[in-house]
Amino acid sequence: MNNKKYHVMIILMGTVINGVGWYLLSTSRNNQTIRNILNDYKQNSTDKLICQTNVFYYDDAWENYDYFTNDDWKIINANTDIISPTLGYWVYISSYTTNNGNYTDEKFN
């Protein structure tokens, strides 16, 4: 059995949404929803995307080499819940269409 613990380092500089996948997003502005800030991160402002309603975040500090489980994640609604400028939020983009018509789509199960 593998008992290794893994250290994960995440850097939030230069996040650009340019296709289907998971993105770690944050903002310095108050009173925002994920839906409000998505345009700030799109590669081109005219691109269109669909994000899943459930957005995940972790609001407790942890030390290097600590670990947490799936039960530790908190969930908010991307369309209605106000986000904290001090936290990062994992958002799943399930569809992305560029302004020149390139389209990617993936169903989230």
C-alpha positions as CSV (number, residue, x, y, z in Angstrom):
1,M,0.0,0.0,0.0
2,N,1.3,3.5,-0.9
3,N,1.3,5.7,2.1
4,K,3.0,8.7,0.5
5,K,1.5,12.1,1.0
6,Y,1.7,14.5,-1.9
7,H,2.3,18.3,-1.8
8,V,0.4,20.4,-4.3
9,M,1.4,23.9,-5.2
10,I,-1.0,26.1,-7.1
11,I,0.0,29.4,-8.7
12,L,-2.9,31.7,-9.6
13,M,-1.0,34.0,-12.0
14,G,-2.3,34.4,-15.5
15,T,-5.2,32.0,-15.4
16,V,-6.9,32.1,-18.9
17,I,-10.0,30.2,-19.7
18,N,-9.6,28.9,-23.3
19,G,-11.4,25.5,-23.4
20,V,-13.1,22.8,-21.5
21,G,-11.7,21.9,-18.1
22,W,-11.2,22.8,-14.4
23,Y,-10.0,26.4,-13.6
24,L,-9.0,27.9,-10.3
25,L,-10.4,31.4,-10.1
26,S,-10.4,34.3,-7.7
27,T,-11.1,38.0,-7.7
28,S,-10.0,41.1,-5.7
29,R,-13.5,42.6,-6.1
30,N,-16.2,42.4,-3.5
31,N,-19.9,41.3,-4.0
32,Q,-19.2,39.1,-7.0
33,T,-20.4,35.7,-8.1
34,I,-18.4,33.3,-10.3
35,R,-20.7,34.1,-13.1
36,N,-19.8,37.8,-12.7
37,I,-16.1,37.2,-13.0
38,L,-16.0,34.6,-15.8
39,N,-15.5,37.3,-18.5
40,D,-12.4,38.5,-16.7
41,Y,-10.7,35.1,-17.4
42,K,-11.9,34.3,-20.9
43,Q,-9.2,34.3,-23.6
44,N,-11.3,36.5,-25.8
45,S,-14.2,38.6,-24.5
46,T,-16.5,37.5,-27.4
47,D,-16.0,33.7,-26.6
48,K,-18.9,31.9,-25.1
49,L,-18.7,29.3,-22.3
50,I,-20.9,27.2,-20.0
51,C,-19.8,26.6,-16.5
52,Q,-21.3,24.0,-14.1
53,T,-23.5,25.4,-11.4
54,N,-21.5,23.8,-8.5
55,V,-18.3,25.5,-7.7
56,F,-15.8,24.1,-5.1
57,Y,-13.6,25.8,-2.6
58,Y,-11.7,25.1,0.6
59,D,-11.8,27.8,3.3
60,D,-9.4,26.5,6.0
61,A,-5.6,27.0,6.1
62,W,-3.4,23.9,5.9
63,E,0.3,23.3,6.5
64,N,2.6,21.8,3.9
65,Y,2.1,18.1,3.7
66,D,-1.3,18.2,5.4
67,Y,-4.0,16.5,3.4
68,F,-7.8,16.7,3.2
69,T,-10.6,14.6,1.8
70,N,-13.5,15.2,-0.6
71,D,-15.7,15.8,2.3
72,D,-13.7,18.9,3.3
73,W,-14.7,20.8,0.1
74,K,-17.5,23.3,0.3
75,I,-19.9,24.0,-2.6
76,I,-21.5,27.2,-3.8
77,N,-23.8,28.1,-6.7
78,A,-21.9,29.8,-9.6
79,N,-24.9,32.0,-10.4
80,T,-26.1,33.2,-7.1
81,D,-23.6,32.9,-4.2
82,I,-21.2,35.7,-3.4
83,I,-17.5,34.7,-3.4
84,S,-14.8,35.9,-1.0
85,P,-11.9,37.8,-2.5
86,T,-9.5,35.9,-0.2
87,L,-10.3,32.4,-1.6
88,G,-9.8,30.5,-4.8
89,Y,-12.7,28.6,-6.4
90,W,-12.5,25.5,-8.7
91,V,-14.9,26.0,-11.7
92,Y,-15.6,23.4,-14.3
93,I,-16.1,24.8,-17.9
94,S,-18.1,22.2,-19.8
95,S,-18.4,24.0,-23.1
96,Y,-16.3,26.7,-24.8
97,T,-16.8,28.3,-28.2
98,T,-14.3,30.8,-29.6
99,N,-15.2,33.9,-31.5
100,N,-14.0,32.1,-34.7
101,G,-16.4,29.2,-34.2
102,N,-14.2,26.6,-32.7
103,Y,-16.2,24.6,-30.2
104,T,-15.3,22.2,-27.4
105,D,-17.9,20.4,-25.3
106,E,-17.6,17.8,-22.6
107,K,-20.4,16.5,-20.4
108,F,-19.7,16.5,-16.7
109,N,-21.1,13.5,-14.9
